Amino acid sequence: MTVTQAQVAAGQAIYSKNVLRIYNSFVLGFSNQFLWRCPTHHLLANYQRNISANHLDIGVGTGYFLERALAKVSNPRLAIMDLNPTVLEYCSAKIRHYHPEVYNHNILEPLPSNIKKFDSVGINYLLHCLPGSLASNKASIFDHLKAVMNPGATIFGSTLLNDLPKNWLTKTWMGAYNRKGIFSVLDDHLPDLESALHRHFTNVKIDLVGSVGIFSAIQPAQVTRV
């Protein structure tokens, strides 16, 4: 599927400073609880299980999960990546004490070759903001991310899926977000997520909570050729 720059921009353009100020209460509070039926503590638990002291986070939002999941990690190396410079500025301010590396980058394109590799990568609520579908182009990000993951590194996150029956409230909001290009989730289904993760990684785990697929997987160890 061919994706335009306008489509890529639409998925992140909404996140202005004003939106970010209400993000935690609206998205992590109201939306997760009542629209997607996946209370935020499920997403936080996934972070707490899988984050390392050498971590890259992509699509970082307000830094809510990083602040909490890294609270007991001493001197982590932390990098954040987003296409939206406002998001990067806002998140960086929240986690400034970690002195994060900051990358303004479109994850649908290969990552810079000079980035030192990581032991964990978080992509929370990223995939459903990318244009296209999991079955067509979105899974290309896994090829890009594998290039900056150490052997045995964990990739984890969550994404909205269009699988379970929805109430009128969920249908209304999901439809509106998709029409505006904020989400591209109507063609994203659990089998597509499973297939993409198994194609690239090992030890794949996926839990479906409400409309959200919460996942983790492991970068395969490199094979030594004799």
N, CA, C and O of each residue as an XYZ file, in Angstrom:
904
protein
N       0.838     -1.198      0.000
C       0.000      0.000      0.000
C       0.870      1.243      0.000
O       1.825      1.331      0.772
N       0.553      2.205     -0.854
C       1.280      3.465     -0.902
C       0.714      4.423      0.133
O      -0.492      4.668      0.178
N       1.597      4.960      0.960
C       1.191      5.884      2.019
C       1.735      7.265      1.697
O       2.914      7.412      1.375
N       0.880      8.279      1.784
C       1.305      9.641      1.485
C       1.827     10.326      2.734
O       1.540      9.906      3.854
N       2.595     11.382      2.529
C       3.099     12.161      3.666
C       1.946     12.803      4.440
O       2.025     12.970      5.657
N       0.879     13.161      3.730
C      -0.283     13.747      4.404
C      -0.927     12.742      5.343
O      -1.371     13.106      6.431
N      -0.983     11.474      4.932
C      -1.546     10.435      5.789
C      -0.672     10.202      7.014
O      -1.176     10.028      8.123
N       0.625     10.199      6.809
C       1.550     10.021      7.931
C       1.397     11.162      8.926
O       1.362     10.943     10.136
N       1.307     12.388      8.402
C       1.194     13.558      9.268
C      -0.109     13.561     10.053
O      -0.141     14.016     11.196
N      -1.188     13.056      9.453
C      -2.501     13.106     10.096
C      -2.538     12.321     11.395
O      -3.265     12.685     12.320
N      -1.761     11.247     11.474
C      -1.780     10.411     12.661
C      -1.135     11.033     13.881
O      -1.339     10.564     15.001
N      -0.360     12.083     13.675
C       0.324     12.699     14.818
C       0.038     14.193     14.957
O       0.398     14.796     15.968
N      -0.598     14.790     13.965
C      -0.768     16.246     13.952
C      -1.658     16.756     15.075
O      -1.520     17.905     15.497
N      -2.574     15.918     15.568
C      -3.509     16.362     16.591
C      -2.836     16.685     17.920
O      -3.402     17.402     18.745
N      -1.630     16.161     18.130
C      -1.010     16.250     19.453
C      -0.278     17.579     19.649
O       0.950     17.658     19.618
N      -1.090     18.615     19.849
C      -0.578     19.944     20.193
C      -0.319     20.007     21.696
O      -0.625     19.062     22.422
N       0.247     21.123     22.162
C       0.479     21.275     23.601
C      -0.829     21.231     24.381
O      -0.889     20.652     25.465
N      -1.878     21.841     23.831
C      -3.168     21.831     24.518
C      -3.738     20.424     24.644
O      -4.286     20.060     25.685
N      -3.605     19.635     23.580
C      -4.081     18.249     23.626
C      -3.247     17.433     24.603
O      -3.792     16.622     25.352
N      -1.953     17.634     24.605
C      -1.084     16.883     25.510
C      -1.392     17.185     26.977
O      -1.213     16.329     27.844
N      -1.854     18.399     27.247
C      -2.186     18.762     28.634
C      -3.377     17.962     29.162
O      -3.488     17.740     30.367
N      -4.268     17.530     28.267
C      -5.430     16.748     28.707
C      -5.304     15.266     28.330
O      -6.221     14.482     28.572
N      -4.177     14.891     27.745
C      -3.997     13.528     27.233
C      -4.175     12.482     28.331
O      -4.896     11.502     28.144
N      -3.527     12.684     29.462
C      -3.582     11.682     30.520
C      -5.006     11.468     31.016
O      -5.433     10.332     31.220
N      -5.736     12.553     31.207
C      -7.089     12.423     31.730
C      -8.056     11.909     30.669
O      -8.923     11.088     30.970
N      -7.915     12.387     29.422
C      -8.878     11.996     28.395
C      -8.547     10.630     27.791
O      -9.399      9.742     27.769
N      -7.316     10.457     27.302
C      -6.962      9.205     26.625
C      -6.729      8.081     27.633
O      -7.327      7.011     27.524
N      -5.856      8.327     28.615
C      -5.518      7.274     29.563
C      -6.607      7.067     30.608
O      -6.677      6.011     31.236
N      -7.449      8.067     30.792
C      -8.561      7.946     31.721
C      -9.838      7.542     31.018
O     -10.198      6.365     31.009
N     -10.531      8.511     30.425
C     -11.840      8.267     29.809
C     -11.782      7.252     28.668
O     -12.512      6.262     28.688
N     -10.924      7.485     27.676
C     -10.946      6.644     26.471
C     -10.604      5.191     26.783
O     -11.316      4.283     26.354
N      -9.530      4.963     27.519
C      -9.147      3.592     27.825
C     -10.232      2.863     28.618
O     -10.507      1.687     28.380
N     -10.827      3.562     29.539
C     -11.814      2.933     30.404
C     -13.141      2.688     29.682
O     -13.697      1.593     29.764
N     -13.644      3.691     28.982
C     -15.012      3.626     28.482
C     -15.130      3.368     26.974
O     -16.122      2.792     26.527
N     -14.136      3.786     26.192
C     -14.203      3.565     24.750
C     -13.569      2.236     24.360
O     -14.183      1.430     23.661
N     -12.344      2.012     24.812
C     -11.599      0.831     24.370
C     -11.681     -0.317     25.371
O     -11.237     -1.428     25.078
N     -12.248     -0.055     26.554
C     -12.462     -1.073     27.597
C     -11.170     -1.775     27.985
O     -11.128     -2.989     28.187
N     -10.123     -0.975     28.082
C      -8.810     -1.468     28.483
C      -8.214     -0.462     29.463
O      -7.463      0.420     29.046
N      -8.529     -0.572     30.758
C      -8.008      0.384     31.733
C      -6.488      0.501     31.662
O      -5.790     -0.477     31.393
N      -5.995      1.691     31.903
C      -4.583      2.010     31.689
C      -3.632      1.145     32.505
O      -2.480      0.967     32.110
N      -4.081      0.606     33.625
C      -3.163     -0.199     34.433
C      -2.681     -1.439     33.679
O      -1.611     -1.964     33.986
N      -3.450     -1.916     32.699
C      -2.981     -3.043     31.876
C      -1.773     -2.635     31.032
O      -0.827     -3.407     30.876
N      -1.812     -1.423     30.494
C      -0.707     -0.935     29.664
C       0.526     -0.653     30.516
O       1.651     -0.945     30.110
N       0.308     -0.086     31.692
C       1.429      0.187     32.592
C       2.094     -1.103     33.038
O       3.320     -1.171     33.117
N       1.306     -2.122     33.330
C       1.879     -3.405     33.743
C       2.763     -3.987     32.639
O       3.786     -4.609     32.926
N       2.372     -3.787     31.382
C       3.193     -4.272     30.272
C       4.538     -3.549     30.234
O       5.572     -4.163     29.972
N       4.516     -2.248     30.496
C       5.770     -1.498     30.605
C       6.623     -2.024     31.750
O       7.817     -2.272     31.578
N       6.028     -2.189     32.887
C       6.789     -2.596     34.066
C       7.397     -3.989     33.909
O       8.458     -4.269     34.466
N       6.735     -4.857     33.160
C       7.266     -6.203     32.918
C       8.438     -6.198     31.953
O       9.335     -7.034     32.065
N       8.446     -5.272     31.010
C       9.338     -5.423     29.861
C      10.387     -4.329     29.671
O      11.331     -4.525     28.905
N      10.255     -3.200     30.332
C      11.206     -2.119     30.109
C      12.573     -2.486     30.679
O      12.664     -3.178     31.693
N      13.628     -2.021     30.024
C      14.997     -2.271     30.481
C      15.677     -0.951     30.816
O      15.093      0.123     30.667
N      16.907     -1.051     31.265
C      17.692      0.141     31.570
C      18.371      0.710     30.326
O      19.172      1.641     30.419
N      18.047      0.144     29.157
C      18.589      0.608     27.875
C      17.431      0.599     26.888
O      17.269     -0.340     26.109
N      16.622      1.665     26.932
C      15.284      1.613     26.338
C      15.051      2.713     25.306
O      15.479      3.854     25.476
N      14.355      2.332     24.224
C      13.872      3.258     23.204
C      12.355      3.249     23.238
O      11.740      2.184     23.204
N      11.739      4.437     23.306
C      10.287      4.543     23.298
C       9.858      5.362     22.086
O      10.419      6.424     21.816
N       8.862      4.865     21.360
C       8.438      5.498     20.112
C       6.947      5.807     20.186
O       6.147      4.954     20.569
N       6.579      7.038     19.817
C       5.204      7.471     19.994
C       4.939      7.715     21.462
O       4.086      7.060     22.061
N       5.666      8.659     22.049
C       5.856      8.709     23.503
C       4.736      9.386     24.275
O       4.688      9.273     25.499
N       3.832     10.085     23.598
C       2.767     10.766     24.326
C       3.319     11.763     25.331
O       4.185     12.575     25.007
N       2.810     11.692     26.548
C       3.233     12.625     27.594
C       4.388     12.110     28.435
O       4.882     12.822     29.311
N       4.823     10.889     28.183
C       5.851     10.289     29.030
C       5.291      9.622     30.272
O       6.046      9.249     31.170
N       3.967      9.468     30.334
C       3.290      8.894     31.506
C       3.869      7.533     31.897
O       4.190      7.304     33.063
N       3.998      6.650     30.939
C       4.455      5.297     31.239
C       5.945      5.258     31.574
O       6.371      4.487     32.434
N       6.727      6.082     30.900
C       8.155      6.122     31.181
C       8.426      6.609     32.599
O       9.260      6.042     33.305
N       7.732      7.647     33.011
C       7.910      8.180     34.362
C       7.677      7.109     35.414
O       8.422      7.027     36.391
N       6.664      6.297     35.227
C       6.290      5.310     36.232
C       7.089      4.018     36.123
O       7.478      3.447     37.142
N       7.337      3.554     34.914
C       8.026      2.278     34.742
C       9.513      2.367     35.054
O      10.130      1.373     35.434
N      10.092      3.560     34.895
C      11.530      3.723     35.158
C      11.827      4.244     36.561
O      12.981      4.514     36.891
N      10.809      4.383     37.375
C      10.985      4.992     38.695
C      12.020      4.258     39.553
O      12.702      4.879     40.368
N      12.136      2.956     39.374
C      13.059      2.172     40.196
C      14.283      1.702     39.418
O      15.021      0.835     39.887
N      14.504      2.269     38.229
C      15.662      1.906     37.410
C      16.748      2.950     37.599
O      16.517      4.142     37.394
N      17.931      2.503     37.990
C      19.037      3.434     38.248
C      19.768      3.774     36.955
O      20.182      2.887     36.209
N      19.918      5.056     36.703
C      20.722      5.574     35.584
C      20.424      4.887     34.243
O      21.340      4.377     33.598
N      19.172      4.871     33.825
C      18.870      4.228     32.546
C      19.369      5.052     31.369
O      19.477      6.276     31.449
N      19.670      4.363     30.280
C      19.828      5.031     28.990
C      18.444      5.033     28.350
O      17.866      3.976     28.096
N      17.920      6.221     28.095
C      16.572      6.346     27.569
C      16.589      7.189     26.305
O      17.191      8.262     26.266
N      15.925      6.691     25.280
C      15.769      7.444     24.038
C      14.283      7.522     23.700
O      13.536      6.565     23.908
N      13.866      8.671     23.178
C      12.479      8.840     22.755
C      12.456      9.250     21.289
O      13.322      9.985     20.814
N      11.442      8.755     20.585
C      11.339      9.004     19.144
C       9.890      9.306     18.792
O       8.969      8.633     19.255
N       9.703     10.333     17.962
C       8.361     10.690     17.505
C       8.509     11.549     16.260
O       9.542     12.182     16.042
N       7.466     11.559     15.454
C       7.472     12.431     14.275
C       7.066     13.853     14.635
O       7.375     14.794     13.904
N       6.381     14.008     15.748
C       5.844     15.299     16.162
C       6.817     15.989     17.124
O       7.012     15.501     18.236
N       7.430     17.104     16.731
C       8.397     17.780     17.596
C       7.774     18.330     18.876
O       8.457     18.440     19.894
N       6.493     18.675     18.838
C       5.821     19.166     20.044
C       5.741     18.066     21.092
O       5.951     18.316     22.279
N       5.441     16.860     20.656
C       5.396     15.721     21.570
C       6.763     15.479     22.191
O       6.871     15.250     23.396
N       7.796     15.530     21.379
C       9.152     15.307     21.884
C       9.538     16.373     22.909
O      10.141     16.063     23.936
N       9.197     17.598     22.634
C       9.503     18.687     23.563
C       8.753     18.504     24.881
O       9.334     18.662     25.954
N       7.479     18.174     24.800
C       6.647     18.010     25.989
C       7.134     16.837     26.834
O       7.301     16.965     28.047
N       7.360     15.704     26.194
C       7.811     14.510     26.905
C       9.202     14.710     27.500
O       9.462     14.312     28.636
N      10.085     15.322     26.735
C      11.454     15.562     27.217
C      11.457     16.371     28.504
O      12.245     16.109     29.413
N      10.571     17.353     28.573
C      10.488     18.182     29.780
C      10.041     17.358     30.981
O      10.516     17.574     32.097
N       9.125     16.411     30.755
C       8.606     15.588     31.843
C       9.653     14.616     32.388
O       9.645     14.282     33.572
N      10.559     14.164     31.507
C      11.531     13.150     31.916
C      12.957     13.685     31.793
O      13.895     12.924     31.555
N      13.111     14.984     31.955
C      14.413     15.611     31.741
C      15.504     15.024     32.647
O      16.681     15.033     32.284
N      15.119     14.518     33.813
C      16.091     13.987     34.754
C      16.762     12.711     34.232
O      17.780     12.281     34.773
N      16.195     12.110     33.187
C      16.818     10.938     32.576
C      17.743     11.322     31.413
O      18.399     10.461     30.826
N      17.790     12.611     31.088
C      18.636     13.099     29.989
C      18.432     12.270     28.717
O      19.386     11.692     28.197
N      17.200     12.208     28.217
C      16.907     11.313     27.094
C      17.565     11.741     25.789
O      17.722     12.931     25.517
N      17.945     10.756     24.992
C      18.280     10.998     23.592
C      16.961     11.268     22.869
O      15.959     10.610     23.148
N      16.950     12.218     21.955
C      15.705     12.618     21.304
C      15.863     12.475     19.787
O      16.801     13.009     19.195
N      14.929     11.745     19.172
C      14.971     11.511     17.735
C      13.639     11.916     17.109
O      12.597     11.343     17.427
N      13.678     12.894     16.229
C      12.508     13.319     15.459
C      12.528     12.532     14.147
O      13.261     12.873     13.219
N      11.709     11.472     14.084
C      11.849     10.532     12.967
C      10.514      9.869     12.652
O       9.696      9.645     13.545
N      10.302      9.559     11.380
C       9.153      8.799     10.904
C       9.507      7.316     10.936
O      10.366      6.862     10.180
N       8.848      6.564     11.810
C       9.206      5.161     12.006
C       8.879      4.293     10.798
O       9.347      3.157     10.722
N       8.084      4.797      9.847
C       7.841      4.050      8.615
C       9.050      4.079      7.686
O       9.054      3.419      6.648
N      10.066      4.838      8.056
C      11.314      4.880      7.300
C      12.434      4.266      8.138
O      12.355      4.295      9.366
N      13.471      3.716      7.515
C      14.585      3.126      8.274
C      15.192      4.122      9.253
O      15.244      5.323      8.984
N      15.650      3.608     10.391
C      16.232      4.467     11.411
C      17.656      4.858     11.044
O      18.315      4.147     10.285
N      18.141      5.987     11.577
C      19.540      6.374     11.344
C      20.493      5.257     11.746
O      20.279      4.582     12.753
N      21.528      5.068     10.969
C      22.430      3.923     11.176
C      23.379      4.111     12.351
O      24.031      3.157     12.776
N      23.467      5.334     12.883
C      24.438      5.586     13.946
C      23.852      5.460     15.354
O      24.519      5.808     16.329
N      22.613      4.966     15.476
C      22.000      4.819     16.795
C      22.520      3.556     17.475
O      22.459      2.469     16.903
N      23.023      3.698     18.673
C      23.469      2.555     19.462
C      22.268      1.692     19.825
O      21.186      2.217     20.086
N      22.446      0.373     19.845
C      21.320     -0.542     19.993
C      20.753     -0.567     21.417
O      21.402     -0.160     22.380
N      19.510     -1.064     21.506
C      18.749     -1.052     22.754
C      18.411     -2.469     23.200
O      18.463     -3.420     22.419
N      18.060     -2.581     24.493
C      17.626     -3.855     25.070
C      16.111     -3.956     25.200
O      15.582     -5.034     25.470
N      15.415     -2.846     25.012
C      13.950     -2.879     24.959
C      13.461     -1.720     24.107
O      14.080     -0.658     24.048
N      12.333     -1.954     23.451
C      11.693     -0.942     22.604
C      10.202     -0.935     22.916
O       9.553     -1.980     22.872
N       9.660      0.232     23.230
C       8.233      0.367     23.507
C       7.523      1.080     22.368
O       7.967      2.132     21.909
N       6.414      0.498     21.915
C       5.617      1.125     20.851
C       4.146      1.129     21.291
O       3.280      0.539     20.646
N       3.906      1.799     22.384
C       2.568      1.833     22.960
C       1.645      2.769     22.172
O       1.973      3.937     21.964
N       0.499      2.256     21.739
C      -0.493      3.026     20.989
C       0.119      3.719     19.767
O      -0.276      4.829     19.410
N       1.069      3.062     19.143
C       1.720      3.604     17.947
C       1.095      3.065     16.662
O       0.761      3.834     15.761
N       0.938      1.749     16.580
C       0.541      1.130     15.324
C      -0.795      1.645     14.812
O      -0.956      1.831     13.606
N      -1.754      1.880     15.696
C      -3.063      2.313     15.190
C      -3.069      3.771     14.737
O      -4.049      4.231     14.151
N      -1.983      4.503     15.002
C      -1.854      5.873     14.497
C      -1.125      5.940     13.160
O      -1.049      7.005     12.547
N      -0.595      4.818     12.711
C       0.099      4.785     11.429
C      -0.899      4.523     10.311
O      -1.845      3.758     10.503
N      -0.711      5.137      9.148
C      -1.633      4.895      8.026
C      -1.440      3.512      7.441
O      -0.376      2.908      7.572
N      -2.488      3.017      6.791
C      -2.410      1.695      6.176
C      -2.994      0.632      7.076
O      -3.933      0.892      7.828
N      -2.436     -0.577      7.003
C      -2.924     -1.681      7.818
C      -1.759     -2.577      8.214
O      -0.679     -2.517      7.625
N      -2.001     -3.411      9.229
C      -0.981     -4.360      9.660
C      -0.671     -5.376      8.571
O       0.461     -5.844      8.449
N      -1.674     -5.708      7.790
C      -1.479     -6.710      6.736
C      -0.730     -6.159      5.527
O      -0.195     -6.931      4.731
N      -0.684     -4.820      5.378
C      -0.028     -4.247      4.205
C       1.322     -3.626      4.546
O       2.362     -4.194      4.213
N       1.321     -2.464      5.207
C       2.584     -1.737      5.338
C       3.064     -1.494      6.768
O       4.255     -1.264      6.977
N       2.167     -1.539      7.759
C       2.577     -1.138      9.105
C       3.678     -2.026      9.684
O       4.543     -1.550     10.419
N       3.643     -3.316      9.351
C       4.620     -4.248      9.913
C       6.041     -3.956      9.451
O       6.990     -4.532      9.984
N       6.207     -3.068      8.463
C       7.559     -2.698      8.023
C       8.357     -2.054      9.153
O       9.588     -2.067      9.129
N       7.659     -1.489     10.147
C       8.403     -0.854     11.237
C       9.208     -1.872     12.025
O      10.216     -1.521     12.638
N       8.776     -3.136     12.019
C       9.530     -4.144     12.765
C      10.894     -4.403     12.138
O      11.872     -4.640     12.847
N      10.959     -4.358     10.811
C      12.272     -4.457     10.147
C      13.170     -3.306     10.577
O      14.357     -3.504     10.839
N      12.609     -2.109     10.650
C      13.394     -0.938     11.030
C      13.857     -1.036     12.483
O      14.991     -0.678     12.801
N      12.989     -1.517     13.353
C      13.317     -1.575     14.776
C      14.315     -2.691     15.092
O      15.151     -2.545     15.984
N      14.228     -3.799     14.365
C      15.172     -4.888     14.611
C      16.618     -4.444     14.419
O      17.531     -4.986     15.041
N      16.816     -3.454     13.551
C      18.173     -2.962     13.280
C      18.789     -2.245     14.477
O      20.010     -2.098     14.549
N      17.942     -1.790     15.435
C      18.478     -1.096     16.607
C      18.199     -1.874     17.896
O      18.237     -1.304     18.986
N      17.921     -3.171     17.769
C      17.680     -4.017     18.933
C      18.805     -5.024     19.094
O      19.197     -5.689     18.135
N      19.320     -5.135     20.307
C      20.317     -6.156     20.608
C      19.688     -7.545     20.551
O      18.473     -7.673     20.704
N      20.492     -8.592     20.333
C      19.952     -9.949     20.435
C      19.331    -10.163     21.810
O      19.929     -9.817     22.829
N      18.139    -10.730     21.837
C      17.447    -10.949     23.097
C      16.677     -9.759     23.611
O      16.047     -9.847     24.665
N      16.707     -8.630     22.888
C      15.969     -7.442     23.310
C      14.463     -7.682     23.197
O      14.009     -8.490     22.387
N      13.706     -6.973     24.016
C      12.252     -7.099     24.042
C      11.599     -5.914     23.323
O      11.974     -4.760     23.531
N      10.630     -6.221     22.485
C       9.772     -5.186     21.927
C       8.385     -5.390     22.526
O       7.913     -6.522     22.628
N       7.738     -4.308     22.919
C       6.436     -4.450     23.556
C       5.600     -3.208     23.285
O       6.114     -2.161     22.892
N       4.302     -3.353     23.505
C       3.416     -2.210     23.299
C       1.971     -2.642     23.264
O       1.605     -3.697     23.783
N       1.156     -1.814     22.645
C      -0.269     -2.106     22.527
C      -0.810     -1.348     21.325
O      -0.228     -0.359     20.880
N      -1.933     -1.828     20.808
C      -2.560     -1.169     19.671
C      -4.037     -1.511     19.631
O      -4.435     -2.603     20.036
N      -4.849     -0.589     19.147
C      -6.265     -0.864     18.946
C      -6.441     -1.831     17.779
O      -5.740     -1.748     16.770
N      -7.389     -2.746     17.939
C      -7.709     -3.715     16.899
C      -9.212     -3.680     16.637
O     -10.000     -3.361     17.527
N      -9.594     -4.008     15.420
C     -10.997     -3.933     15.028
C     -11.595     -5.339     15.001
O     -12.009     -5.832     13.951
N     -11.634     -5.982     16.183
C     -12.045     -7.378     16.246
C     -13.328     -7.627     17.034
O     -14.236     -8.295     16.538
N     -13.413     -7.100     18.251
C     -14.523     -7.447     19.119
C     -15.757     -6.605     18.815
O     -15.638     -5.492     18.301
N     -16.954     -7.133     19.131
C     -18.173     -6.313     18.995
C     -18.064     -5.038     19.827
O     -17.499     -5.049     20.921
N     -18.606     -3.946     19.303
C     -18.446     -2.646     19.955
C     -19.802     -2.069     20.315
O     -20.796     -2.302     19.628
N     -19.825     -1.310     21.409
C     -21.044     -0.580     21.727
C     -21.093      0.693     20.873
O     -20.127      1.012     20.180
N     -22.211      1.414     20.922
C     -22.372      2.573     20.045
C     -21.338      3.651     20.318
O     -20.916      4.356     19.401
N     -20.922      3.787     21.590
C     -19.934      4.811     21.937
C     -18.590      4.507     21.294
O     -17.947      5.389     20.724
N     -18.176      3.256     21.393
C     -16.904      2.851     20.785
C     -16.949      3.003     19.269
O     -16.006      3.515     18.666
N     -18.046      2.559     18.649
C     -18.180      2.675     17.195
C     -18.119      4.131     16.742
O     -17.486      4.453     15.736
N     -18.782      5.003     17.493
C     -18.840      6.410     17.118
C     -17.463      7.051     17.154
O     -17.054      7.710     16.198
N     -16.748      6.859     18.255
C     -15.430      7.480     18.400
C     -14.406      6.862     17.462
O     -13.611      7.581     16.857
N     -14.414      5.541     17.333
C     -13.452      4.904     16.438
C     -13.698      5.331     14.996
O     -12.750      5.574     14.249
N     -14.968      5.423     14.602
C     -15.290      5.872     13.255
C     -14.824      7.293     12.997
O     -14.280      7.592     11.933
N     -15.038      8.175     13.978
C     -14.621      9.572     13.823
C     -13.106      9.695     13.713
O     -12.603     10.432     12.864
N     -12.379      8.983     14.562
C     -10.913      9.033     14.521
C     -10.381      8.521     13.186
O      -9.419      9.069     12.647
N     -11.006      7.471     12.651
C     -10.551      6.932     11.376
C     -10.869      7.870     10.217
O     -10.059      8.007      9.300
N     -12.019      8.509     10.239
C     -12.359      9.450      9.168
C     -11.400     10.626      9.135
O     -11.071     11.128      8.060
N     -10.947     11.071     10.302
C     -10.026     12.200     10.376
C      -8.579     11.785     10.106
O      -7.711     12.648      9.973
N      -8.309     10.498     10.025
C      -6.948     10.023      9.793
C      -6.102      9.967     11.042
O      -4.905      9.691     10.960
N      -6.696     10.225     12.209
C      -5.950     10.124     13.469
C      -5.612      8.666     13.743
O      -4.509      8.351     14.191
N      -6.562      7.777     13.475
C      -6.361      6.333     13.555
C      -6.484      5.748     12.154
O      -7.143      6.314     11.282
N      -5.833      4.599     11.957
C      -6.083      3.752     10.786
C      -6.166      2.329     11.328
O      -5.184      1.587     11.306
N      -7.338      1.962     11.809
C      -7.463      0.708     12.547
C      -8.552     -0.207     11.994
O      -8.666     -1.350     12.437
N      -9.352      0.262     11.042
C     -10.493     -0.527     10.586
C     -10.075     -1.839      9.933
O     -10.846     -2.799      9.931
N      -8.857     -1.896      9.375
C      -8.376     -3.123      8.733
C      -7.317     -3.839      9.570
O      -6.621     -4.718      9.061
N      -7.186     -3.478     10.834
C      -6.208     -4.112     11.722
C      -6.908     -5.145     12.597
O      -7.836     -4.815     13.336
N      -6.462     -6.389     12.512
C      -7.107     -7.477     13.242
C      -6.058     -8.297     13.999
O      -4.871     -8.278     13.670
N      -6.526     -9.009     15.009
C      -5.615     -9.793     15.847
C      -4.756    -10.769     15.043
O      -3.555    -10.838     15.302
N      -5.293    -11.526     14.086
C      -4.431    -12.429     13.307
C      -3.317    -11.696     12.562
O      -2.231    -12.248     12.389
N      -3.567    -10.465     12.120
C      -2.541     -9.690     11.418
C      -1.411     -9.305     12.371
O      -0.236     -9.362     12.006
N      -1.774     -8.910     13.600
C      -0.751     -8.586     14.596
C       0.058     -9.819     14.957
O       1.284     -9.761     15.050
N      -0.627    -10.928     15.158
C       0.065    -12.182     15.479
C       1.036    -12.569     14.366
O       2.182    -12.929     14.633
N       0.578    -12.495     13.128
C       1.413    -12.877     11.988
C       2.648    -11.991     11.883
O       3.754    -12.486     11.667
N       2.462    -10.676     12.037
C       3.589     -9.747     11.913
C       4.630     -9.982     12.996
O       5.829     -9.980     12.716
N       4.184    -10.182     14.224
C       5.132    -10.388     15.324
C       5.854    -11.722     15.191
O       7.065    -11.787     15.400
N       5.138    -12.784     14.848
C       5.775    -14.103     14.693
C       6.749    -14.116     13.517
O       7.730    -14.859     13.535
N       6.491    -13.310     12.510
C       7.376    -13.257     11.347
C       8.725    -12.643     11.688
O       9.727    -12.956     11.045
N       8.763    -11.773     12.691
C       9.984    -11.040     12.998
C      10.647    -11.430     14.319
O      11.849    -11.224     14.491
N       9.877    -11.991     15.247
C      10.386    -12.175     16.602
C      10.032    -13.559     17.140
O       9.340    -14.341     16.487
N      10.525    -13.844     18.352
C      10.201    -15.082     19.058
C       9.491    -14.736     20.367
O       9.364    -13.565     20.725
N       9.033    -15.763     21.069
C       8.393    -15.586     22.378
C       7.284    -14.533     22.333
O       7.194    -13.667     23.203
N       6.459    -14.624     21.319
C       5.386    -13.651     21.138
C       4.260    -13.904     22.138
O       3.777    -15.027     22.282
N       3.853    -12.838     22.821
C       2.723    -12.910     23.749
C       1.758    -11.767     23.431
O       2.168    -10.612     23.321
N       0.482    -12.097     23.286
C      -0.540    -11.086     22.995
C      -1.757    -11.338     23.874
O      -2.279    -12.452     23.927
N      -2.197    -10.303     24.553
C      -3.443    -10.361     25.312
C      -4.415     -9.352     24.707
O      -4.046     -8.203     24.466
N      -5.640     -9.772     24.465
C      -6.663     -8.869     23.960
C      -7.523     -8.422     25.137
O      -8.238     -9.223     25.740
N      -7.441     -7.130     25.454
C      -8.228     -6.547     26.542
C      -9.128     -5.493     25.927
O      -8.643     -4.459     25.468
N     -10.425     -5.736     25.909
C     -11.321     -4.841     25.204
C     -10.943     -4.800     23.731
O     -10.835     -5.843     23.087
N     -10.744     -3.611     23.202
C     -10.355     -3.448     21.795
C      -8.845     -3.318     21.613
O      -8.384     -2.969     20.526
N      -8.074     -3.592     22.655
C      -6.633     -3.345     22.636
C      -5.848     -4.659     22.667
O      -6.087     -5.515     23.518
N      -4.913     -4.806     21.733
C      -3.968     -5.907     21.762
C      -2.712     -5.467     22.486
O      -2.024     -4.548     22.041
N      -2.404     -6.124     23.610
C      -1.220     -5.813     24.421
C      -0.208     -6.921     24.167
O      -0.521     -8.096     24.357
N       0.992     -6.570     23.745
C       1.913     -7.590     23.248
C       3.343     -7.388     23.734
O       3.728     -6.314     24.197
N       4.109     -8.459     23.611
C       5.560     -8.407     23.793
C       6.172     -9.514     22.948
O       5.511    -10.503     22.634
N       7.435     -9.344     22.583
C       8.143    -10.334     21.780
C       9.642    -10.105     21.954
O      10.069     -9.072     22.472
N      10.435    -11.084     21.515
C      11.891    -11.054     21.728
C      12.627    -11.067     20.398
O      12.283    -11.815     19.483
N      13.641    -10.228     20.315
C      14.543    -10.248     19.155
C      15.347    -11.545     19.181
O      16.002    -11.836     20.182
N      15.314    -12.333     18.104
C      16.060    -13.591     18.100
C      17.557    -13.355     18.297
O      18.103    -12.330     17.887
N      18.202    -14.328     18.935
C      19.650    -14.276     19.062
C      20.280    -14.423     17.688
O      19.767    -15.149     16.836
N      21.378    -13.741     17.478
C      22.064    -13.851     16.196
C      22.685    -15.223     16.057
O      23.223    -15.774     17.017
N      22.610    -15.772     14.856
C      23.177    -17.093     14.584
C      24.641    -16.925     14.194
O      24.973    -16.172     13.279
N      25.497    -17.629     14.895
C      26.935    -17.609     14.589
C      27.253    -18.644     13.523
O      27.013    -19.837     13.709
N      27.791    -18.183     12.414
C      28.126    -19.101     11.330
C      29.605    -19.502     11.440
O      30.494    -18.667     11.608
N      29.819    -20.807     11.338
C      31.184    -21.335     11.466
C      31.816    -21.480     10.080
O      32.964    -21.909      9.967
